[in-house]
Amino acid sequence: MKIDYIKYEKSHGGRENYFPVGRKKDLVGDCAIRAIALALEMDYMQVLRELMNLAVEKFGIPYANSQRVYEDYLNSKGWVKKPLKEGKTWKPLYKHKRRLEQNKNYIFYVRVGYQTHLTSVVKGINKDTWLCQDKMAYAMYDKP
């Protein structure tokens, strides 16, 4: 059975302009920063700084990738979280392809084992360091 994935493009979200990328040791758990930088079409370092400042000043934690930090940040930018539960279940990310408008950007909150991951869909293209579209999508952020 062929899966109808959203078009995918490997991207480090601008991280490559500031830090090494490409090797396993370069994986640093910065999915929220990458996804936000891509979806909001902002510079990676600017997003990292703004998230770190918010994390320390408002929450007293040094974690830019924390859910409460990035949710507060996205809310301040006018982005809204929409749950994707249909009935009693969630569907894989690629099954939400029909919801996407080609000229808009989205951030998806997906479940990977016992952890979570953020990935962006920018104007119809899923941009991330890996193809995670077969993982369950719990929520979607977009700007109305």
N, C-alpha and C positions, 0 to 999 in steps of 0.2 A: 504494500500500500504506500503510495507516494503522499508525503505530508506537504500541505500547501503553506510553507513557511512565508513569513513576511520577508521581503528582500533584506539580506544581511550584508553588513560591511564591517570588517574589523576596524576598531578605532580605540585609541587610548584616551580620547577626549581632550587632547592637548597636553597630557602629562609628558609626552615625549619631548616637549619643548623645554622642560625643566629637570626631568629625572630620567634615569635609564629605564628602558622598557624592553620587553621581548624575551627575557630569560625568566625561568621559574622563580629565581630569587628576587626578581623585581616586582612580583605580585605583592601588593601592600594593603589590600582590602580597602581600596578607595572608590568603590563602585558608586557611592552616592555623589561624590565630587565629580567623577567622570560623567555620570548620567545627567546631573544638573548642568554642568558646563555645556554639554552637547545640546540638551533640550532647550535651555535658555539662551543658547548661542553666545556664551560668555567665555572669557579666558579661564583656563583651568586654575591658574594661580590666584586670580581674583576670587573665584568661587571658594577655593581652599582657605584663603585669608578671611573672607566674610563668614564662612561657616565656623572656622576656629574662633574668631572674635565672638560670635554669637554663643558658641558652646561655653567659652570661658566666662564671658560677662553675664549671660542670662542664666546659665545652668550650672556653672562652676565645675564643668568637666572639660577635659582636653580632647574630646572625641568629635571631630567634624562629621564622622560617619554615623553618629547616633540618630536613631529614628526621631526622637523628639526634637533634635536640633534641625535636621533637614526638613521635617514637616513644618516647623515654625518658620524656617527660612522660605520655603515654598509658599506658605500662606501669606507671608509678607510681600511676596512678588505677585500675588493674585492667583496662584495655582490652587486647584481644588482636588481633594482626594475623593475618588469614587470607588466604592467596593465593587468587586466583580463576582461575588457569590451568586450563583444562579440556582435557586431552589436550595438544596442541601449540599451542593458541591461546587468546587471551583474547576475551571477548565485550564488547559495549558495556554500559554501566552499566544501562540499562533492561532488559536481558535477565536481570538478577539479581533482578528484582522478586519472583520466586517465593520467594527466600531470606528475604525480609524479614517480620518479625513486626510487626504494626500498632502494638503498644504499646512497641516498643523503638526506640532511636536507633542510628544507624550513621554511620561516616565512610568514604567511598570514596576510594581513591587512583586517579586516572585519568590517562591519558596524553593530552596535548594537543600534537600535533606532537612537538617534541623536548623539551618541558617536561612537568612534572607538575602536578597540581592536586588539592586536597582539596575534597570537597563533602560535605555532611551530609544524611542522611535522618532526619528527626525525626518519630517516630510516623507513618510512612507517607508523609510529605511531604518531597520534595527541596527543601531551602532553600539558595539560593545567589544570587549576583548575576547569574548567567546559566545557561541550560539547557545542561548539558554531558552529558546522558545518552546521547548518541550516540557519546561517546568511549570508548575501551577502558578497562575497569576492571581494574586489575592486582591490587588487594588491597582488603580491607574490614577495618575495625576495629570491634569491638563489645565490650560488656561481658557476659561470660557470666553 
